[in-house]
Amino acid sequence: MTRTSAPMLSLEKVSASFADRNGQLAVLRNISFSVPRGQFVCVLGPSGAGKSTLLRLLAGLLAPASGRILFDGAPVRGPQAGVGLVFQDANLMPWRDALDNVALPLELRRDPDAFDRAWDMLQVVGLRGFEQALPSKLSGGMAQRVAIGRALVQDPQLLLLDEPFGSLDALTREKMGEELLRIWELEHKTVVMVTHDIHEALYLADRVLVLGRRPASIKLDMQVRLARPRKLAVRYSPAFGRMAARLRAAIEVQAV
């Protein structure tokens, strides 16, 4: 469910390319879409389609070759203070415990309430009692919760997730999907998440974008018309099955 129609993010004919031994490798071509505030969007596509490149463009870590990206109405020309980014690997500092890892971005900003806010965030992501645990003592799912907490503690307007559960086993991944939904309902953040899992995308998102083959454009922009709050049982509904089949067909066509 979109919480308001005001656009948080807009892309206008965005293209991206990289230099390689043969000159320029075109990755994305004429990508245009907007994301309303509070919407949860998942991005699917064949391997190598440029999904992670798209996320880095949204984060301001890469500049488009052409077109423009607007965040809250202003052009994106570099990393934005209101954007949080979580990668597939948690990338925690091994010598800092969970509390210190979450507090780090606030410490760097000299926030006097850094540790109080980090403590509260660890409760939000379900890690009560693990505040002093080092990364080596955390499971993969718990480490990703710390990484998500580290992004959310900065109170970003936009949360970008680059296959955050990709390295987890199937059961942990499923549990983390439920956890992410719970956090999203609490925090009401705008989310753009890259995933390669069709069922995960449908379960989490309000909307799913499918990228085509490189140089990729958007081949399908599908609204996920499933009621919220969602439970795992929705994955076995006829509506879920029909939408999954539509997404699978779109991805397989692009992968050929």
C-alpha positions in Angstrom: 0.0 0.0 0.0 1.4 3.4 -1.0 1.2 5.7 2.0 1.1 9.0 -0.1 1.3 9.9 -3.7 4.2 12.4 -3.2 7.3 11.1 -5.2 10.3 10.4 -3.1 12.4 9.3 -6.0 12.3 10.0 -9.8 14.4 8.7 -12.6 14.2 10.4 -16.0 15.7 8.5 -19.0 18.7 7.3 -17.0 21.5 5.4 -18.8 24.7 4.0 -17.4 27.8 2.6 -18.9 31.3 1.5 -17.9 34.7 1.6 -19.7 36.0 -1.8 -20.7 38.7 -3.2 -23.0 36.4 -2.7 -26.0 35.4 0.9 -25.1 32.1 1.4 -23.3 29.9 -1.3 -21.9 26.3 -0.1 -21.8 24.5 -1.4 -18.7 21.3 0.6 -18.4 19.3 2.4 -21.1 16.6 5.0 -20.6 15.3 3.9 -17.2 12.4 6.0 -16.1 10.2 5.5 -13.0 9.2 7.2 -9.8 8.7 5.9 -6.3 6.1 7.4 -4.0 7.0 8.1 -0.4 6.5 5.0 1.7 6.4 2.5 -1.1 8.3 -0.8 -1.0 9.7 -1.6 -4.5 11.6 -4.7 -5.5 13.8 -5.0 -8.6 14.2 -8.3 -10.4 16.0 -9.2 -13.6 18.4 -11.7 -15.2 22.0 -12.0 -13.9 24.1 -9.1 -15.1 21.1 -6.9 -16.0 22.5 -4.0 -13.9 20.3 -4.3 -10.8 23.1 -3.4 -8.4 24.3 -0.6 -10.8 20.8 0.8 -10.6 20.9 0.8 -6.8 24.3 2.5 -6.7 23.0 5.2 -9.0 20.1 5.8 -6.6 22.5 6.0 -3.7 24.7 8.6 -5.6 27.7 6.3 -5.6 27.7 6.3 -9.4 26.8 9.1 -11.9 24.5 8.3 -14.8 25.9 8.6 -18.3 22.7 10.5 -19.3 19.4 11.4 -17.8 18.8 12.5 -14.2 17.8 11.2 -10.8 15.8 13.3 -8.4 15.6 12.6 -4.6 12.9 14.6 -2.9 12.8 16.9 -5.9 16.5 17.7 -6.0 19.1 16.2 -8.5 21.3 13.5 -7.1 24.9 14.5 -7.6 26.5 12.3 -4.9 25.8 10.4 -1.7 22.7 11.7 0.1 22.3 12.2 3.8 18.7 10.9 3.7 19.7 7.6 2.0 20.6 4.3 3.8 22.3 1.5 1.9 22.6 -2.2 2.9 24.7 -4.7 0.8 24.5 -8.5 0.6 27.4 -8.7 3.1 26.8 -7.1 6.4 30.3 -5.5 6.4 30.4 -5.1 10.2 33.6 -3.9 11.9 34.8 -7.2 13.6 36.3 -5.4 16.6 33.1 -3.5 17.5 30.1 -5.2 19.1 26.6 -5.0 17.8 25.8 -1.8 19.7 29.0 -0.1 18.5 28.5 -1.1 14.9 25.0 0.4 14.9 26.2 3.6 16.7 29.1 4.1 14.3 27.4 6.5 11.8 26.0 8.6 14.6 29.4 8.7 16.4 30.9 10.0 13.2 28.3 12.8 13.2 29.1 13.5 16.9 25.6 12.7 17.9 25.4 12.9 21.7 22.6 10.3 21.8 24.4 7.9 19.5 24.4 4.9 21.9 20.9 5.5 23.3 19.6 5.6 19.7 21.6 2.5 18.7 20.4 0.6 21.7 16.8 1.4 20.8 17.4 0.4 17.2 18.8 -3.0 18.2 15.5 -3.6 20.0 13.6 -2.6 16.8 15.6 -5.2 14.7 15.0 -7.9 17.3 18.4 -8.1 18.9 17.6 -7.5 22.5 20.3 -9.2 24.6 22.9 -9.2 21.8 24.1 -5.6 22.2 27.6 -6.6 23.3 28.0 -9.5 20.9 30.9 -9.3 18.4 30.2 -10.0 14.8 32.0 -13.4 15.1 29.4 -14.5 17.6 26.4 -13.5 15.4 24.7 -15.7 12.8 24.4 -14.5 9.2 20.8 -13.3 9.8 21.7 -11.5 13.0 24.6 -9.8 11.3 22.3 -8.5 8.6 19.9 -7.2 11.3 22.8 -5.2 12.7 23.5 -3.9 9.2 19.9 -2.9 8.6 19.8 -1.3 12.1 23.0 0.7 11.2 21.3 2.0 8.1 18.0 2.8 9.9 19.5 4.4 13.0 20.4 7.4 10.7 16.7 7.8 10.1 17.0 7.8 6.3 14.1 8.8 4.1 15.1 6.1 1.5 16.4 2.6 2.3 18.3 0.8 -0.5 18.8 -2.9 -0.1 21.2 -4.8 -2.5 20.2 -8.5 -2.1 20.6 -8.2 1.7 19.6 -11.9 2.2 21.4 -13.4 -0.7 24.1 -15.1 1.4 21.6 -16.7 3.9 20.2 -20.2 3.9 16.5 -20.5 2.8 15.0 -20.8 6.3 16.9 -17.8 7.6 16.1 -15.8 4.5 12.4 -16.5 5.0 12.6 -15.3 8.6 14.5 -12.2 7.6 11.9 -11.4 5.1 9.3 -11.5 7.8 11.5 -9.4 10.0 12.0 -6.8 7.3 8.3 -6.5 6.8 7.8 -5.9 10.5 10.5 -3.2 10.6 9.0 -1.6 7.5 5.6 -1.4 9.1 7.2 0.3 12.2 9.5 2.7 10.3 7.4 3.5 7.2 10.5 4.0 5.1 10.6 4.2 1.3 12.4 1.0 0.2 14.0 -0.1 -3.1 15.4 -3.6 -2.8 17.3 -5.7 -5.4 16.6 -9.4 -5.2 16.7 -12.4 -7.5 14.0 -14.3 -5.7 10.5 -13.9 -7.2 8.6 -15.1 -4.2 10.6 -12.8 -1.9 9.8 -9.8 -4.1 6.1 -10.6 -4.2 5.9 -11.2 -0.4 7.7 -8.0 0.5 6.8 -5.4 -2.2 4.0 -3.1 -3.2 5.5 -3.1 -6.7 8.0 -5.1 -8.7 10.2 -3.8 -11.5 11.7 -6.3 -14.0 14.8 -5.3 -15.9 15.6 -6.7 -19.3 18.9 -7.9 -20.7 21.9 -5.5 -20.8 21.7 -2.7 -21.7 18.6 -3.0 -19.5 15.4 -1.1 -19.6 12.3 -1.7 -17.6 10.3 -4.5 -19.2 7.6 -4.9 -16.5 6.3 -2.6 -13.8 3.8 -4.6 -11.8 1.7 -3.6 -8.8 1.5 -6.3 -6.1 -2.2 -6.3 -5.1 -2.0 -8.3 -1.9 -3.4 -7.0 1.3 -1.2 -6.0 4.2 -0.2 -7.0 6.7 1.0 -10.1 5.0 1.6 -13.6 6.4 3.6 -16.4 4.8 0.3 -18.2 3.9 -0.2 -15.6 1.2 2.5 -17.3 -0.8 0.1 -20.2 -1.4 -2.8 -18.1 -2.7 -4.0 -18.2 -6.3 -3.3 -14.5 -6.7 0.3 -14.9 -5.6 0.8 -17.8 -7.9 -0.6 -15.9 -10.9 1.7 -12.9 -10.2 4.7 -15.2 -9.7 4.1 -16.8 -13.1 3.9 -13.4 -14.7 7.2 -12.3 -13.2 8.9 -15.6 -14.1 7.8 -15.4 -17.7 9.0 -11.8 -17.9 12.4 -12.7 -16.5 12.8 -15.8 -18.6 12.0 -13.9 -21.8 14.7 -11.4 -20.9 17.3 -14.0 -20.0 17.0 -15.8 -23.4 
